[in-house]
Amino acid sequence: MLGKSDADAASSAKQVMAFETALAKFSRPLEDLRDPQKNYNKMSPADLTAKYTPSIAWGSRLAGWKLPASTVIVGQPEFFSGLQALLAKTPTPVVRDYMRAHLVDAYASYLSQDFDNEHFDFYGRTLNGQAQQKPRWKRALRAENEALGMILGRIYVKDYFSEAAKQRYNTMVEAVRTAYGERIDKLDWMSPATKAKAHEKLAAITKKVGYPDKWKDYSTLTIGRTSYAQNMMSATRWLAEDMISKFGKPVDRTEWEMTPQTYNAYYNPSNNEIVLPAAQFMIPGFADDQIDDAVVYGYVAASTIGHEMTHGFDDEGRQYDAKGNLADWWTKEDATRFKQRADVMVKQFNAYEPLPGIHINGQASLGENIADFGGIMIGLDAFKKTEQYKKGEKIAGYTPLQRFFLGYALGWLSQEREEMLRTGLLSDVHAPAKWRVNGPLSNVPDFYEAFGVKQGQPMWRPENQRVKIW
């Protein structure tokens, strides 16, 4: 499609694939990327060039990008050693074709229909099993969301996220924080010294609920009618320049990395913050004030607020201190005890086999699995302080405790085709949705009580095999 003959295109594709496969072999496995110490290698640009990539003059390249850095953080030094060796033996036309392929791949969805169809055929149909494209209006909205999402965000929260809802979830964050502090105090495996540091970190977690206090200014971004692709290129360039403009300046701790209309949330260890977009609180088809606390505490306090807080204390997040510095604040004995308990979680998830011959990667997904489990335990503690739990009245035949667990599961209702499941098992640090419910809940004593789970039933797990961290 880029103008080569069929024979030349086939030959080029084979060489580009070989080049990309070689790059993949130099790259660390998914689970190794969860070790922040090993992925933090500080050096000068001159040392990066001299030790790893003599072919790439990093100092002059960084200056060309308006980034006159005296130091750089290299995640995977061995990747650059491999890249250097690969470049030395790869003909220049192959590297050029590799870059052309990536350029057209990045913008194929915004080019003519034949490019768009070809792109969908591979990524949508082959990799993810999608039978047909989403409607054009949804794809256009998605592109707009990527290009200038915070403008849409202002409209979204005005229409769908009330002040009452914002207050409800601000209050809920503090309820979860209090419950987490109480749970830390009760831990029998953590020493007083580490508990004191854990409390310090917990108290310092910044909460961002719903939407940012300061909206991003897009006034220098030009959107025109020349072409769809040109608009997306302009947006990409604007985003890059926006990032570069922050170089050398104090960190803006008010900034959000997700838009309010994003159904997701995150914990940022460097800022020690939890960011909770408005859409994450929504249950489709219901206004916020129509949902009882039991469901909301499962749906939000456990699966989102508690989950993100626990990321500050998971296998990766626990290595950052209250100020977001990569600094070890655990006693050696406590770190050992934590790892022993986390290893039980690794073993549990390694045993799950969602597709024949493909198991969940328990080590790569450990942080998410710990956060799921911790979120449930902490969210449950917070829920037990509510009037609804104390009254114990049934709604639609379900007790408050049952509704809490159903609320948690509600957040993971989804469907995915086998192809997408396969792709996720090989490349995602999150376990598939079904196992993010059944996995952690099989470790929770209150779940057994709520539904009368007995030995021999699918959700029953022997006591000595249950995870006990938080």
NUBAGU-899648 format. One record per residue (C-alpha): x, y, z; residue number from 1. Coordinates in pm, whole numbers, plus 50000, padded with zeros to 5 digits. Example, Ala and Ser with C-alpha at 12.3 -4.5 7.8 and 13.67 -1.06 7.14 Angstrom:
51230:49550:50780:1
51367:49894:50714:2
***
This chain:
50000:50000:50000:1
50302:50227:50037:2
50403:50177:49675:3
50622:49867:49670:4
50564:49568:49446:5
50411:49260:49611:6
50745:49078:49605:7
50939:49371:49750:8
50672:49434:50013:9
50678:49068:50121:10
51057:49073:50148:11
51052:49400:50339:12
50783:49275:50578:13
50988:48964:50656:14
51298:49174:50733:15
51106:49425:50945:16
50946:49139:51141:17
51288:48986:51202:18
51421:49325:51319:19
51128:49373:51556:20
51153:49018:51690:21
51521:49076:51768:22
51429:49393:51959:23
51172:49194:52158:24
51437:48941:52256:25
51655:49219:52398:26
51361:49345:52606:27
51295:49237:52962:28
51005:49000:53036:29
50686:49157:53168:30
50744:49045:53527:31
51096:49198:53539:32
50954:49543:53460:33
50792:49542:53807:34
51127:49588:53984:35
51178:49966:54007:36
51532:49929:54143:37
51655:49726:53846:38
51476:49960:53605:39
51637:50274:53750:40
51981:50319:53598:41
52106:50674:53617:42
52387:50788:53386:43
52502:51075:53168:44
52405:51085:52799:45
52777:51054:52720:46
52800:50732:52923:47
52489:50593:52756:48
52654:50653:52421:49
52998:50527:52518:50
52889:50213:52709:51
52584:50103:52516:52
52518:50278:52185:53
52830:50426:52019:54
52621:50472:51704:55
52382:50713:51878:56
52512:51048:52002:57
52255:51098:52277:58
52383:51439:52384:59
52323:51600:52046:60
51992:51417:51998:61
51860:51535:52335:62
51969:51890:52255:63
51781:51866:51925:64
51469:51773:52118:65
51524:52074:52350:66
51616:51843:52637:67
51970:51941:52742:68
51982:51671:53011:69
52292:51610:53220:70
52155:51272:53331:71
51911:51017:53193:72
51736:50721:53353:73
51780:50407:53144:74
51526:50137:53218:75
51694:49851:53032:76
52064:49909:52952:77
52094:49563:52795:78
51827:49660:52541:79
52051:49937:52411:80
52348:49701:52392:81
52136:49468:52184:82
52011:49757:51971:83
52369:49867:51902:84
52469:49519:51784:85
52152:49485:51576:86
52196:49823:51403:87
52555:49734:51314:88
52442:49433:51109:89
52108:49562:50975:90
52105:49729:50631:91
51984:50089:50642:92
51686:50023:50408:93
51550:49772:50663:94
51566:50030:50944:95
51401:50282:50713:96
51121:50036:50631:97
51079:49961:51001:98
51029:50331:51074:99
50796:50379:50775:100
50585:50084:50891:101
50554:50229:51240:102
50466:50574:51110:103
50186:50448:50887:104
50071:50209:51161:105
50037:50501:51405:106
49816:50701:51167:107
49645:50428:50962:108
49313:50476:51145:109
49306:50841:51028:110
49401:50780:50664:111
49186:50657:50375:112
48947:50370:50427:113
49176:50106:50275:114
49450:50188:50530:115
49194:50196:50811:116
49050:49860:50708:117
49394:49699:50683:118
49486:49829:51027:119
49162:49698:51178:120
49198:49362:51006:121
49521:49295:51193:122
49471:49460:51531:123
49097:49430:51566:124
49014:49106:51388:125
49333:48897:51410:126
49480:48999:51746:127
49160:49074:51938:128
48893:48872:51756:129
48674:49176:51689:130
48419:49092:51419:131
48362:49447:51294:132
48473:49804:51353:133
48296:50029:51599:134
48062:50282:51432:135
48246:50574:51273:136
48104:50827:51521:137
48247:50630:51813:138
48589:50612:51648:139
48582:50986:51577:140
48488:51056:51938:141
48770:50830:52058:142
49017:51024:51841:143
48888:51353:51977:144
48923:51212:52327:145
49288:51123:52259:146
49368:51460:52102:147
49200:51703:52344:148
49039:51491:52612:149
49029:51753:52886:150
48802:51975:52674:151
48554:51688:52654:152
48615:51629:53025:153
48486:51973:53121:154
48162:51904:52933:155
48135:51552:53077:156
48159:51647:53445:157
47922:51940:53398:158
47657:51703:53264:159
47723:51384:53460:160
47916:51442:53784:161
47742:51649:54048:162
47898:51826:54343:163
47708:51586:54568:164
47875:51290:54396:165
48218:51452:54427:166
48160:51505:54798:167
48037:51147:54844:168
48357:51003:54700:169
48589:51250:54870:170
48434:51136:55197:171
48464:50772:55093:172
48838:50812:55024:173
48889:50928:55382:174
48677:50640:55514:175
48897:50396:55323:176
49214:50572:55439:177
49100:50540:55802:178
49017:50172:55753:179
49358:50112:55596:180
49533:50275:55894:181
49341:50054:56135:182
49428:49745:55932:183
49799:49837:55938:184
49781:49857:56319:185
49637:49504:56338:186
49899:49337:56115:187
50080:49062:56306:188
50365:49032:56056:189
50477:49397:56035:190
50709:49556:56291:191
50629:49883:56473:192
50909:50062:56284:193
50768:49971:55942:194
50412:50039:56060:195
50513:50394:56152:196
50653:50451:55803:197
50342:50292:55647:198
50120:50531:55841:199
50335:50822:55727:200
50298:50718:55364:201
49925:50651:55394:202
49862:50993:55547:203
50063:51160:55270:204
49866:51004:54980:205
49709:51284:54778:206
49358:51219:54651:207
49228:51355:54321:208
48858:51290:54282:209
48642:51338:53972:210
48825:51605:53774:211
49124:51840:53800:212
49105:52173:53979:213
49295:52332:53691:214
49203:52246:53332:215
49463:52205:53059:216
49498:52495:52814:217
49480:52383:52450:218
49482:52733:52301:219
49805:52672:52103:220
49671:52354:51939:221
49543:52414:51586:222
49268:52188:51452:223
49168:52248:51091:224
48993:52095:50791:225
49301:51998:50588:226
49288:51631:50689:227
49195:51400:50972:228
49550:51261:50991:229
49698:51612:50999:230
49482:51700:51297:231
49597:51390:51484:232
49960:51466:51397:233
49914:51821:51524:234
49770:51686:51848:235
50058:51440:51889:236
50311:51716:51828:237
50131:51944:52074:238
50134:51676:52343:239
50506:51614:52288:240
50585:51985:52311:241
50367:52015:52620:242
50574:51742:52785:243
50905:51895:52679:244
50796:52235:52814:245
50801:52086:53167:246
51168:51991:53148:247
51376:52134:53431:248
51074:52278:53609:249
50917:52174:53942:250
50669:51887:53914:251
50312:52009:53869:252
50135:51798:54129:253
49793:51923:54021:254
49818:51762:53677:255
49612:51458:53578:256
49729:51178:53347:257
49370:51061:53281:258
49064:51250:53170:259
48747:51262:53388:260
48553:51059:53130:261
48800:50767:53148:262
48665:50450:53308:263
48985:50380:53499:264
49198:50509:53786:265
49564:50501:53887:266
49820:50531:54165:267
50132:50733:54085:268
50417:50621:54315:269
50641:50918:54230:270
50371:51162:54346:271
50221:50925:54606:272
49875:51006:54474:273
49555:50827:54377:274
49368:50969:54078:275
49000:50875:54048:276
48825:51001:53731:277
48452:51075:53749:278
48354:50800:53504:279
48500:50533:53733:280
48221:50603:53985:281
47939:50563:53733:282
47708:50263:53713:283
47545:50284:53369:284
47172:50347:53379:285
47163:50482:53735:286
47211:50821:53895:287
47464:50819:54176:288
47202:50887:54445:289
47006:50578:54337:290
47283:50338:54446:291
47295:50211:54804:292
47617:50218:55006:293
47662:49840:55000:294
47692:49830:54622:295
47895:50152:54603:296
48143:50040:54867:297
48205:49721:54669:298
48204:49895:54331:299
48415:50197:54431:300
48566:50174:54781:301
48698:49820:54723:302
48766:49790:54350:303
48891:50146:54296:304
48981:50354:54603:305
49113:50068:54816:306
49273:49911:54510:307
49467:50225:54420:308
49572:50293:54780:309
49701:49936:54807:310
49920:49997:54501:311
50124:50223:54729:312
50205:49912:54932:313
50219:49638:54667:314
50537:49461:54550:315
50639:49766:54344:316
50472:50064:54513:317
50601:49969:54858:318
50953:50058:54741:319
50863:50431:54723:320
50846:50645:55035:321
50587:50902:55149:322
50739:51171:54926:323
50750:50948:54619:324
51124:50881:54631:325
51253:50537:54538:326
51375:50457:54891:327
51351:50143:55103:328
51158:50208:55424:329
51098:49846:55526:330
51299:49646:55778:331
51468:49349:55616:332
51257:49107:55820:333
50929:49276:55722:334
51024:49276:55353:335
51096:48903:55376:336
50763:48835:55547:337
50581:49044:55286:338
50745:48849:55003:339
50653:48516:55163:340
50289:48621:55174:341
50300:48767:54824:342
50444:48439:54695:343
50120:48266:54801:344
49938:48506:54567:345
50184:48432:54284:346
50128:48058:54326:347
49749:48099:54332:348
49735:48293:54006:349
49999:48082:53832:350
49759:47790:53874:351
49474:47956:53682:352
49451:47840:53319:353
49197:48061:53133:354
49291:47902:52799:355
49432:47553:52740:356
49807:47569:52792:357
49811:47942:52883:358
49822:48027:53252:359
49797:48366:53419:360
50146:48507:53490:361
50128:48532:53869:362
50450:48730:53903:363
50370:48985:53631:364
50016:49036:53765:365
50119:49034:54132:366
50081:49408:54192:367
49729:49416:54050:368
49627:49101:54236:369
49758:49236:54568:370
49573:49564:54501:371
49248:49380:54422:372
49271:49174:54740:373
49381:49464:54958:374
49109:49687:54815:375
48840:49434:54904:376
48964:49389:55261:377
48998:49763:55325:378
48677:49859:55143:379
48496:49597:55347:380
48631:49739:55673:381
48511:50084:55570:382
48168:49950:55470:383
48122:49781:55807:384
48111:50127:55968:385
47809:50238:55760:386
47452:50246:55883:387
47340:50011:55606:388
47577:49737:55720:389
47486:49785:56085:390
47111:49764:56014:391
47154:49447:55811:392
46832:49491:55612:393
46794:49301:55287:394
46738:49468:54949:395
46600:49252:54666:396
46663:48948:54884:397
47032:49019:54944:398
47202:49112:55270:399
47427:49422:55284:400
47735:49197:55287:401
47616:49008:54980:402
47540:49334:54801:403
47891:49457:54881:404
48047:49158:54704:405
47800:49182:54416:406
47893:49550:54385:407
48260:49454:54359:408
48185:49196:54088:409
47967:49448:53901:410
48277:49649:53808:411
48419:49350:53619:412
48116:49253:53409:413
48260:49216:53061:414
48287:49002:52753:415
48599:48932:52552:416
48677:48703:52265:417
48932:48425:52292:418
49181:48613:52076:419
49177:48915:52307:420
49199:48694:52614:421
49505:48524:52465:422
49671:48858:52383:423
49606:48985:52735:424
49745:48674:52903:425
50071:48722:52716:426
50108:49098:52745:427
49897:49247:53027:428
49993:49287:53394:429
49622:49254:53484:430
49459:48914:53520:431
49144:48863:53308:432
48827:49007:53463:433
48676:48677:53578:434
48985:48593:53783:435
49006:48943:53928:436
48676:48858:54098:437
48700:48487:54178:438
49072:48503:54261:439
49081:48757:54545:440
48734:48673:54681:441
48839:48312:54739:442
49078:48451:55006:443
48821:48665:55191:444
48661:48509:55505:445
48357:48740:55487:446
48282:48615:55135:447
48258:48258:55269:448
48022:48383:55541:449
47808:48593:55306:450
47732:48311:55063:451
47783:48006:55282:452
48075:47875:55075:453
48151:47513:55168:454
48440:47277:55102:455
48406:47117:54760:456
48242:47421:54602:457
48431:47606:54323:458
48505:47917:54530:459
48631:47729:54836:460
49005:47746:54906:461
49180:47560:55190:462
49267:47790:55482:463
49641:47723:55449:464
49632:47830:55083:465
49458:48164:55136:466
49648:48488:55090:467
49693:48695:55406:468
49871:49024:55340:469
49645:49313:55426:470
***
